[in-house]
Amino acid sequence: MPQEKADLRNLSEPVRFKRALALLLMTLVLPGSAQIVAGSKRTGRWAWRIVAGLLAIIVFLVVLGLIWRSGTINLLARPGTLRLVQILLIVLAVGWVALFVDAYRLAQPMMLERNHRLATSILDALLVFVVAGALIWASSFVNTQRDFVASVFGNGQKSKAEHGRYNVLLMGGDSGADRIGTRPDSMTVASIDADTGRTVLIGLPRNLAKVPFPAGTPMAKQFPDGFQWNKCAAECLLNAVYTYAAGHKNLFPGDPNPGETATTQAVSAVTGLKINYFVLIDLAGFRDLLNAVGGITLDIGKRVPIGGGSSPIKGYIEAGKNQHLDGYHALWFARSRAESSDYERMTRQKCVMSAMLNQLSPQTVLTKFQGIASASKQVVKTNIPAGELGTFTDLALDAKKLPVSSFSAVPPLIHTGNPDFDLIRTKVAQAIEKSEALDKAASEGDGKTTEPPKSTSTKKPSTSTKKPTSSPTKPANDVDDVASICKA
């Protein structure tokens, strides 16, 4: 050390200053290099080994992501993995700061003239603040992700795709004082191709009567002839299945989600599909989630009232192309009952879901993740296990590239008071078959199969305020009239 100080004294002041700056910048670019050059080579080598190990892990994950994207996301989304990453980031921040402090010591600032010493000190402090701040912020980001996964996704049982499809029941309901969606306001099954992500949305009206249940289930034993008035002593409609099951927990011993279980079983019997998972969305909190992602843009065929029913109409969401809706207006667009039917409302809700699927980019999720995660914890309840998060994220990324088709079990095709469930199941199967035929044609051809437009309707959205052809007395029973109402 005395010899080193003597050597430094023999250097000119500009050279000593440049040396000090170089040691700090070397620590920024390659931690440990300053110690290799002017300090403890053992410390520098350990730092290099750690950097090399981290780079190797990053390269491995990048390669794994290119080969097996869903598996990589599943691995990184596990709460245990996220906790480990969070700890590593904090340790890395502390270690890097220690190397900056040591590099500053090696720079011998007391041997510099006053202005150079001040500049070196400021640079060192700035580098410590930027590097440590970035790593601590990253640690906080990871912690938010871990908390989000742990809060929303549980350790539920993994459900395998059946006939190459995942069927997810999406329910939207208004929250009570201490619960989410005690009477689902809307029900849609997203039937997703497990290979391509191509999705069919199957809309079920909330006022569907006499719904059956799969044989052997508690509700089938309770209602062998379907969910009917003579036993449930209330409005025995599809959306009341949740309330009935939640009020008769004795029928579902040990089940923490009797309402969701019974509704899922009813939807399975109605559609003929195995329902793999459910997602329950609190529509009141949905506004915050939409605000977090920056809203959605729709083509709106007819204006929609804000308010109505028991409260006065406070305004309208006007018709027009490329209408950008924030959370407040998107929620009213999806929920408004005034001057329309339940079936038209179902169409609007499917438009909102399709818009979120098509317009929510990975960049948006990344840049606004804190807000999305915070809102989602209050909005979403699901039995999709955390271990399947990567699978569905992967499918969602694929689904964005493909148009979404749909079928709604509504009048005049389906009489909701006395439904033909065989007809519903037939139409659901046909909608899925038609969707799968597009993928089959693409795989058997040259891969250049022309996709249909985002909406399978051939009509253009109207900017007129006149009523669409789908009226409360004769709503559309498929996607043919969607464009007269809305288009994502």
N, C-alpha and C positions, 0 to 999 in steps of 0.2 A: 504493500500500500504506500509506504513512503516513496518508493521508487516511482510509482504511478503518479503521485502528486508532483514529484519533481519533473516527470516527463510533461505533465500538464502545464506546469509553470513555464516550461521551455517553449510551449506553443504560443502563437500570437492570440490575441483576444478574439478576433473573428473566427479563427480555427476552433478555439475552445467553444465558442457559441454554436458554430455549425455542428460540432461533435455532440453537444447537448441536445440540439434539436433532432439530430439523426437518431440518437438513442431512443428518444420518445416515439418518433415515427416508426422506428423499427419494431417497437413493442406493439404499436397499433397494427402494423401490417403482418407481423409474424411474432406473436408473443414468445418470449424467451430468447430472441435473437440478440437483444441488448446484453443479456447476461452471458451469452456465448462469447460475444466480442470483448466485453469489458468487465465482466463480473464472475459469478460462480457458474462455471460451465456445467456443473451437475444440475443446478436449478434450471438452466436453459434447456438441457437435454430432456428433463422431465416435462417441461412445458411443451417441447416439440412433440414428445410422445403423446401427450394428451391431445394436442391439436391434430396430429396424424390420426389418432383413434377416432376423434369426432368427425373428421373428414371422411374416414372409411365408412363410418356408420351412415353418414349422409348419402354417400355414393351408393351404398348398399340399398338404402331405402328408395332412392331415385330409381335404381335399376329394378327393384322389386315392384315399385309402383307402375313402371312401364310394362312389366310382365303380368302382374296380378294386382290391379288397382284396388279392387274391393277388399282383398285380404290385407293390403297395406293400410287402407283406411280403418279397417276393423282393428288392426294392431295398434295404430296410433290413437284411436278413439277410446280405447279402454281406459277407465279411470285410473287403474294401477300404472299403466304406461304414462299417462298424463302427469300423475303425481311424481313419477321418477324424472320426467323431463323438467318439471317445475323445479325440483330440487337441484338437478344438474345445472340449470340456468343460473340459479342463485349462487351455487358453488363456483361456477365459471366466472360470474361477475366479481365475486370476492377475490378469486385467484388472479384475474386480469388486473384488478385495481392494485393488488399487491405488487405485480410486475411493473406497473406504471410508477408506483412509489419507489421501487428499487431502481428503476431506470433513471428516475429523477436524482436519486442519491448518487448513482454512478456518474451522472453528468457534472457532479461537483459544482453546484450553483454558487457556492460561497466564493469560488475562484473567478466568477464572472463579474464584470462591472455591473453597476446597479441596473441600467436599462435592460441589459441582456438577461440578468438574473430575473427581473420582473417578467420579461417576455417568456422565459422558460417556465416560470412558475404558473403563469396564466395558461400556457399551452398544456402543461401537465394537468392542471385542474380541469380544463375544458375537455381533454381526452378522457379523463376519469369520469366526468359527468356524462358525456355522450355514450361511452361504451357501457358503463354501469347502468345508466338510465335505460338504454335500449334493452339490455338483458333483463332488468327488473320488469320493464313493461312487457316483454315477451313472457316472463314468468307469470305475470298477472293475467295475460291473455290466455295462457295455458290453463291457469287455475279457473278462469271463467268457463272455458271449454269443459274442464273436468266436472265442475259444479253443474253445468248444463246437462251433461250426459248422465250424471248421477241422479239429478232431479227429475228429468223427463223420461229417460230410458232406464228400465229396471233390469233385473236378472231373470226376466220371464223365460218361459220355455221356447226354444227355437222351433219354428214351424216350417216344414219343408214345402217347397213349391209343389203344387199338384197339377198334373198335365202341363207342366212347363210354365205355370203362372202363379204369381203371388196376388192374392185378393185381399185388399185392405179396406176395411169399413171406415169411412170418414164421417164423423158425426159432428154437427154443430149445434150448440145449445146455449141458452142464457144461464148464467151462474146465479145461484141463490146466495144467501149470506155466507154460507160456509161450504159450498160445494160447486162442482162444475157440471153444467148441463144435465139437470135432473130430468128434463124432458127434451130429448134431442129435437131441435127445430128443423134439421135437415139431415138426410142420410144419403150418402153416395158411396158406391163401391168402386174403388180404383182397381181394375183388373190389369195387372202388369206382366208383360212377357218377361220371363226370367232371363232370357238371353239378349233380347234387343231393347227392352225397356218400353216398347210400344204399349200405350195405355188406352184402355177403354173405360170411360166413366159411365156407371150405371146408376141412374137416379131413381130413388124410391120415394113416393109421396108419403108424407107423415100421416095422412089420413087413410092409409091402406087398412082395410078391415079384415077380420077373420084370418089373420096371419097364422100359418102353421109353425110347428117347431119340429126339429129332428127327432125321430123315434128314440125313446130311451132317456131323453133329457127331462129334468124336473118340470119344465114348463109344458112339455108334451103330455106328461102324466096329469098335470093340473088342467090342461086344456086339450083334450084329445081331438076335439072337433075344431080347433083353432081358437084364437084369442077373441072370445065373444062376450057379449053383455051379460049373459045369465050367470057368469061367475066372477068377472072382475069388478062388477058394480061401479063402473065408470065408463068413460069414453074408451072403448077397447080398440084403439087404433094402434098402428105400428109405433108411433112415438110414445105411447103410454106403456109399452112393454118395459121400458127402462124404469119408470116410476113404480110399476107393480112389483118388479123383481127387487128393487131397492127397498121396498116396504115389506117384503117377505123373504128376508135373508135366511130364514130357517130352511128354505128350499135349496139354498146353496151353501151348505156348511163348509167353512174354511175358505170360501171364495171372497177375496177382498173387493171384487168388482162385480157383484151380482147383476147390476143394471146393464153394464157393458156386455157381460156374458150372455144374458138372456136376449138382448137386442141382436148381438152377433149371431146367435143361434137362429133367431127368427129370420134374419136377412139371408142366412145360409139356406134355410128351407124355402124361402121365397124365390131366390135366384138360382138355386141348384148348384151354387159354388161353395167350395170350402173357403171359409173366411180365415185367413192366416192370422191377421192382426187387426186391431182397431186403433183409431186415432180420434180422440175426443177434443174438440176445439171450443173453447169458451168464446162465443161470438162477441161478447162485450169487450173482452181483452184483445180480440182479434184486431181491433183498431190500432192498438199500440204496436202489434207485430207488423202491420202494413206500413205504419209510419216509420218503423225501424228500417224497413227495406226500401223506403223512398216512394211507396205507393205503386200503383199499377196504371197501365194505359189500355183503354178499351174503345172499340167502336160501339156506340150505343144507338140502337134503332128507335127507341121511344123514350121520352123523358120519364123519370121515376121520382115520385114524391118523397120528400124528406119529412117524416112524421106521418100523421094519419091515424086512423083507428080511434083510440081513446084520447089522443092528443091532436091538436090542430096541425095541419100541413104547414111547415115552416119554410118551404122552398122546394126547388126541383133540381134534380141532376139532369141537365139538358141533353137531348139527343145530339149526336155528331160523331165524326170520326176522330180518332186519336185523342179521346178525352182522358186527361190524366186525373186520377182520383187519389186523394190522400186517404189515410185510414178512416176518418170520419165519413167521407162520402162513399168510399168503397163498401163500408159496413152497411150504410143505408141502402146502397144499390143492391146488396145481397139480401137484405132483410125486409125491405119495404113491402107491406101488404096492400097498401092503399091503391085503388084503381087498377088492381091486377089480381090474378089468381095464384094459388099455391104453385101451380105447375109452371107458370111464367117465372115465379120466384126461383123455382128449382133450376130453370135455365140460366137465370142471372147468377146463381151461386156457382154453377158449373163454369160459367165464363170467368168468374173471379178465380176459381181454382186453376183453370187452364192458364190464365194470365200469370199467376204466380209461378206455375211450372215453367212457362215459356220465357218469362222475363227476369226471373231471379238468377243472376249469373254468379259463378264462383267468386268473381271479383267483388260483387256486392256483398256476398256472405263474408268474405275475408275483411273487407274494409269496414263493414258495419256489424261485425259479429257480436261485439259487446252488447249493443242495443237489441239485436235479434235474440241473443241468448237470454237476456234479462226479461224480455217480453214473453219469450216462449215458455219459460218456467211457469209463468202465471196463466198461460193460454192453453198449453198442450198437455194432454194426458194420454199415454199410450202403453200398450203391452209389448211393443217391439223391443226385444232385448238389445242392450248396448252392443253386444257382439254382432248384431245384424246391421248396425248403423252404416258400415262400409258398403254392404251389399245394396242397401237402398239408396245411398248417396251415388253409387256407381250407376244404378239403374236410372236415377233422376237425371244424371248427366247425359245418359244415352237418350232418355225420353225427350229431352229438350230439342233433339235433332229431328224428331218425328211428330207428325200431326196427331192430335188426340181425337178419337172418335167417341161417340156416346149413344146411349139409349136411355129413354125415360119411360117408366111404367105408368103412364098417365092416360086420361081419357083423350080421345074417344076410343082408343084401342083397349084400354083397361078401365073397367068400371070399378072404381076404388071401394064402393060399398059392398060389392060382391065380386071380387077379383077372380079371374081365370089364371090360377097360378101355373098351370101347365103352359099356357100361352106366354106368360112372363118368362118362364125358364127357357122356352123355345126361342124367344126373341133375344134373350141374353146370350144363349149359345150361338145364335146367328151373328150377333154383333161381334162376338169374340172371333168366330170363324172368319168373318170378313176381314177383321184386323190382321189375323194371323196369315191370311192369304197374301197380303202385301209383303210380309217378310219372306214367305215361301217363294213368291215370284222373284224377289230380289236375290235370294240365295241360289235359286236354280238358273237365273239368267246371268247377265253380265254385270250385275251389281248396279245397273243404271236405270232401274225401274223408276218411272216417274211417280213421285209421291202426289197424293191429292193435296189440295190447299189445306191450310190450317183448320178451316171449318169445312165440313163436307157439304155444306149448303152451296147451291149455285146462285143464290140471291145475294145482292149487294146490300150492306147495311143502309138503312134509310135514315136520313136526317129529319124526316118528317115527324111531327108530333102526333100524327094520326095513329089510331090503334093498329097493331100489327095483325096479320092474318091469324095469329094464335091468340084467341080471345079467351076470357074466363069461361065461356060456355063451350068452347071447342079448342082446347090447347093442343099444342103440338105433341105428338107421341114419339118423335124421334128428332134427329138433328135437322130435319128439313126446314124448320121454321126458326132455327136459332138466329140466323142473320138478321131477322126482322126485330129481334130483341137486343142482342148484343153479340160481339165477336172479340175474342181475346187477340 
